[in-house]
Amino acid sequence: MVTSAEAGQVVLGVRDTGPGFGGKVPDRLWEPFYTTKPTHLGMGLPICRRIVEAHGGEIAALDLPEGGVLMRVALPAVATP
């Protein structure tokens, strides 16, 4: 996991060590009920996206050339009193 601050945003990156997407992130990745696994519902990423966007942020999936996927969440930084 990596965190950083970039241009008024707090950025969180989480990387896995799986095979990745094979060179291209699926177009339907954020679509409800899309899954490539027989026992999953395909709701996790769409729910995450709604939560992140409801807070003014962005979420992205990046297929890494060396394998694995990096999930990147960027949220607006808020100054604390």
N, C-alpha and C positions, 0 to 999 in steps of 0.2 A: 504494500500500500504506500502511496506517495501523496503528500499534501503540499500545496504551494499557494502563493498569492500572486495573481496575475491581473493587472489592469482592473482593479476594483472587484475582483472575484476571488473566491476561495475555491481551489480546485482539488478534487480528490480523485486519485487514480487507483484502480484495483486491477491487478493482472492475474490471469490464471496460467497454468502450465500445460493446458490441453493442446489438442491439435490445431485449434483456431478454426476459421471458417473456410480454409482452403483458398485464400487469396481474395475473397470478396465477401463483404458483410451482406447477408441476405436482405433483399428489399423489404421483406415482410417481417423483419425482426421485431418491430414495435407494434405489429398488428395483434390485437387480442385473439387468443386461441391458436396462434401459429406456434408450432413446436415440431422439433425433429425427433422427439423422444416419445416412446409409446405410453409411458405412464405419467406424463406431465400435462398440465392444462394450458400452458402458454400464456399465463396471465402475469407472471412476475415482472417482466420487463415493461409491458404496457402500464402496469400500476406504478412502477418506479418512475417512468417518464411523466406520468400525470402529476405525481407528487413533486418532482423536481421542477417541472414547468409551472406548477401552481405557486412556487416560491420564486419565480422569476429566473430560473436557471435553465441549464441545458445538460443533456446526457448524450453521450456518443459511445459507440462500440468501434474499436479500431483493431483490425486483424493485423497481427504482428508477423513480419516476414520470418522470424525465427521460431514461430509457433506461438500459440496462445492468443488470448484476446485481452486488450486493455479496455476496461470500462472507465470512462472519464466523465465525472460530474463536476460542473462549474455552477456555483451559486453566488449571488451578489454578496459582497462583503458588507457587513453591518458594523458600524462603529459602536463600541460599548461605552456606556457612560462612565 
